[in-house]
Amino acid sequence: MDKRKELKVAALENGTVIDHIPAASLFHALRILKLDKVNNQIYFGTNLHSEKYGLKGIIKIRDRYFKNEEINKIALVAPTATIIEIKDFYVVRKENVDTPEIVENFVKCFNPKCITNHQAVPTRFKVISDKGELKLRCHYCEKITTKDTMEFK
Ligand SMILES: [Zn+2]
């Protein structure tokens, strides 16, 4: 970690930094975490230079930590993301998101005819990786939901 980045992270007293978000996914990540509807202080940047990933986005949110289920959502749109939790200016947790193998309940199946869109059946998908892009195969109708058609409940 270079010095400057350390300072940027330390500027947050308590809260979470989501780093290494693919630049193209930044606004998607804000939306799925519903960060457009909270009162916490949020800083975000996009199209920032990253040695590892080319262009990246970053979100810093004050006084907010994410549940595992929310981190799974981040993993779907930003598989390269790093979650950094800050308490009293210290990094107390820093880890890369883990891509789940199975996604249950929080994504809608994009197939309008799917049983999960008509009956009280929770959605269930197998996560598949197609040339680095994550896709979801529905357990019921076997249709593939891609990033572009992914809607969260
Ligand atoms: Zn389906």
Residues whose N, C-alpha, C, O or C-beta is under 5 A from the ligand:
A	BS01	ZN	C109 N111 C114 C138 Y140 C141 E142
